[in-house]
C-alpha cells in the first residue's frame, strides 16, 4: 500500500470476491487513491483502524456478516466513517435501507469504473466538507411540485427500492410506462442517480 501522508483518506474495500477485491485495488491505485482490501467484515473489524480518514466500500451481500450487519456494528460502536455500498439489482431495497441508516451512496453492479471512482471522490469530499450542502427543503418541494400525481406515486415506489416490474404491478400499468415515468422523475428532481434521488427524499422525509 502507498502512504502519501498521514491524512490521506483510504478506501477500505470489503468484498468476499477475491477477483473483485483485486480489480478494485487496481482501479483505486490507478486513480491515485490509497486502498486496502478485506475479505470479510470480521477481518475489517479485527485488523483495521477505522479512526483514520477514509471511506468504506462494502458489498451488500457477503457470507457470515453482510454489509448491512457490518454497518449496524459500526453504528453501535460509534464509528463515523462514510459508507458506499455495491449492490446487485435484487438487493437495491437493502441499499435503500442502508441509506436510511446513514450510508452516503450505493451503486448497482455492474458499474462503470470511472463512475465508481467519481462517486467515491464525491463521497470523500462531502465527508471532508461536513456539514454537506444539500438540496434545500424549498428547492426539493419546488422540484417535487413539477411531478404529476402518477410520477409522485412512481417516485415513492422507486425510493423504496422497488424494481420497475414490481411498481408496474402495484400501479396496474406496464413496465414500459413505469420506465418513462421513472425517467421523468429523475429529470424533474435533477437526480444524477437512484442513490441521489433516495438521498434527497430521505433528507426531507423525517427519516
C-alpha positions as CSV (number, residue, x, y, z in Angstrom):
1,X,0.0,0.0,0.0
2,X,1.2,3.5,-0.8
3,X,1.1,6.0,2.0
4,X,1.2,9.6,0.8
5,X,0.5,11.4,4.0
6,X,-0.9,10.6,7.4
7,X,-4.1,12.4,6.5
8,X,-4.6,10.9,3.0
9,X,-8.0,9.2,3.0
10,X,-8.0,5.4,2.5
11,X,-10.6,3.4,0.6
12,X,-11.4,0.3,2.7
13,X,-12.8,-2.3,0.3
14,X,-14.7,-5.2,1.9
15,X,-15.8,-7.9,-0.5
16,X,-15.7,-11.7,-0.3
17,X,-14.9,-12.0,-4.1
18,X,-11.1,-12.0,-4.4
19,X,-11.3,-11.1,-8.1
20,X,-13.4,-8.0,-7.2
21,X,-11.0,-7.0,-4.5
22,X,-8.1,-7.2,-6.8
23,X,-9.9,-5.2,-9.6
24,X,-11.0,-2.5,-7.1
25,X,-7.5,-2.3,-5.6
26,X,-6.0,-1.8,-9.1
27,X,-8.7,0.7,-10.0
28,X,-8.3,3.0,-7.0
29,X,-4.5,2.8,-7.0
30,X,-4.6,3.8,-10.7
31,X,-6.7,6.8,-9.7
32,X,-4.1,7.9,-7.1
33,X,-6.1,6.8,-4.1
34,X,-4.9,4.8,-1.1
35,X,-6.7,1.5,-0.8
36,X,-6.9,-1.5,1.5
37,X,-8.9,-4.7,0.9
38,X,-10.5,-7.1,3.3
39,X,-12.1,-10.4,2.5
40,X,-14.8,-10.2,5.2
41,X,-16.5,-7.8,7.6
42,X,-14.9,-9.6,10.5
43,X,-11.4,-9.2,9.1
44,X,-12.0,-5.5,8.8
45,X,-13.3,-5.3,12.4
46,X,-10.3,-7.4,13.7
47,X,-7.5,-5.7,11.8
48,X,-8.5,-2.2,10.5
49,X,-8.0,1.1,12.3
50,X,-11.2,3.0,11.2
51,X,-10.2,6.1,13.2
52,X,-8.1,7.0,10.1
53,X,-9.8,9.2,7.5
54,X,-11.3,7.2,4.7
55,X,-14.3,5.5,3.2
56,X,-15.8,2.1,3.4
57,X,-16.8,0.4,0.1
58,X,-18.9,-2.5,1.1
59,X,-20.6,-5.3,-0.8
60,X,-24.2,-5.6,0.5
61,X,-24.4,-9.4,0.3
62,X,-21.5,-11.2,2.0
63,X,-21.4,-14.5,3.9
64,X,-21.2,-14.7,7.7
65,X,-21.7,-10.9,8.1
66,X,-23.4,-8.8,5.5
67,X,-22.6,-5.3,4.6
68,X,-25.7,-4.1,6.4
69,X,-24.8,-6.1,9.5
70,X,-21.3,-4.5,9.5
71,X,-22.9,-1.1,9.2
72,X,-25.0,-1.8,12.2
73,X,-22.0,-2.9,14.2
74,X,-20.1,0.3,13.3
75,X,-23.1,2.4,14.3
76,X,-23.2,0.6,17.7
77,X,-19.5,1.3,18.2
78,X,-19.9,5.0,17.2
79,X,-17.6,4.6,14.2
80,X,-18.2,7.6,12.0
81,X,-17.0,6.6,8.5
82,X,-18.8,7.3,5.2
83,X,-20.1,4.1,3.6
84,X,-20.7,3.4,-0.1
85,X,-22.5,0.1,-0.9
86,X,-22.1,-2.0,-4.0
87,X,-25.3,-3.9,-4.7
88,X,-26.9,-6.3,-7.2
89,X,-30.2,-5.1,-8.6
90,X,-32.2,-7.6,-6.5
91,X,-30.7,-6.1,-3.3
92,X,-31.4,-2.4,-4.0
93,X,-34.1,-2.3,-1.3
94,X,-31.4,-3.3,1.2
95,X,-29.1,-0.5,-0.1
96,X,-32.0,2.0,0.3
97,X,-32.4,0.8,3.9
98,X,-28.6,1.3,4.4
99,X,-29.0,4.9,3.3
100,X,-31.8,5.3,5.9
101,X,-29.1,4.3,8.4
102,X,-26.6,6.8,7.2
103,X,-24.8,5.3,4.2
104,X,-23.8,8.1,1.7
105,X,-24.3,6.3,-1.6
106,X,-24.8,3.0,-3.4
107,X,-24.0,1.7,-6.9
108,X,-25.6,-1.1,-8.7
109,X,-23.5,-3.8,-10.3
110,X,-22.3,-3.9,-13.0
111,X,-20.9,-0.4,-12.7
112,X,-18.6,1.7,-14.8
113,X,-15.1,2.2,-13.2
114,X,-15.0,5.9,-13.9
115,X,-18.4,6.4,-12.3
116,X,-17.4,4.4,-9.2
117,X,-14.2,6.5,-8.8
118,X,-16.1,9.7,-9.3
119,X,-18.8,8.8,-6.7
120,X,-16.2,7.7,-4.2
121,X,-14.3,11.0,-4.6
122,X,-17.6,12.9,-4.2
123,X,-18.4,10.9,-1.0
124,X,-14.9,11.7,0.4
125,X,-15.4,15.4,-0.4
126,X,-18.8,15.6,1.2
127,X,-17.4,14.0,4.3
128,X,-14.5,16.4,4.4
129,X,-16.9,19.4,3.9
130,X,-19.3,18.4,6.7
131,X,-21.9,19.6,7.1
132,X,-22.5,18.9,3.5
133,X,-24.5,21.3,1.4
134,X,-27.7,19.6,0.2
135,X,-30.8,20.4,-1.7
136,X,-32.9,22.8,0.5
137,X,-36.4,21.9,1.6
138,X,-37.8,24.7,-0.6
139,X,-35.8,23.5,-3.7
140,X,-36.9,19.9,-3.0
141,X,-40.5,20.8,-2.9
142,X,-40.2,23.0,-6.0
143,X,-38.8,20.1,-7.9
144,X,-41.4,17.7,-6.5
145,X,-44.1,20.2,-7.4
146,X,-43.2,19.6,-11.1
147,X,-44.2,15.9,-10.8
148,X,-47.6,14.7,-11.9
149,X,-49.6,12.7,-9.3
150,X,-48.7,9.4,-11.1
151,X,-45.0,10.4,-11.1
152,X,-45.2,11.1,-7.4
153,X,-46.5,7.6,-6.9
154,X,-43.7,6.1,-9.0
155,X,-41.2,8.2,-7.1
156,X,-42.5,6.7,-3.8
157,X,-42.0,3.2,-5.0
158,X,-38.6,4.0,-6.6
159,X,-37.3,5.5,-3.4
160,X,-38.5,2.3,-1.5
161,X,-36.1,0.4,-3.8
162,X,-38.7,-1.4,-5.8
163,X,-38.0,-2.7,-9.3
164,X,-39.9,-1.4,-12.3
165,X,-41.8,-4.6,-12.8
166,X,-42.9,-4.5,-9.1
167,X,-44.0,-0.9,-9.5
168,X,-45.9,-1.8,-12.7
169,X,-47.9,-4.5,-10.9
170,X,-48.6,-2.2,-7.9
171,X,-49.9,0.6,-10.1
172,X,-51.7,-1.6,-12.6
173,X,-49.7,-0.3,-15.6
174,X,-47.0,-1.6,-18.0
175,X,-43.3,-1.9,-17.3
176,X,-42.6,0.5,-20.2
177,X,-44.9,3.1,-18.7
178,X,-43.1,2.9,-15.4
179,X,-39.7,3.3,-17.1
180,X,-41.0,6.5,-18.8
181,X,-42.4,7.9,-15.5
182,X,-39.2,7.0,-13.7
183,X,-37.1,8.8,-16.3
184,X,-39.2,11.9,-15.9
185,X,-39.0,11.8,-12.2
186,X,-35.2,11.6,-12.4
187,X,-35.1,14.6,-14.8
188,X,-37.6,16.8,-12.8
189,X,-35.9,16.0,-9.5
190,X,-32.5,16.7,-11.1
191,X,-31.2,13.4,-9.6
192,X,-28.0,12.1,-11.1
193,X,-28.6,8.5,-9.8
194,X,-31.0,6.4,-7.9
195,X,-28.9,6.9,-4.8
196,X,-29.1,10.7,-5.3
197,X,-32.9,10.5,-5.5
198,X,-33.1,8.4,-2.4
199,X,-30.8,10.7,-0.5
200,X,-32.9,13.7,-1.4
201,X,-36.1,12.0,-0.4
202,X,-34.7,10.7,2.9
203,X,-33.3,14.1,3.8
204,X,-36.8,15.7,3.6
205,X,-39.0,12.9,4.8
206,X,-38.3,12.9,8.5
207,X,-36.3,9.7,8.5
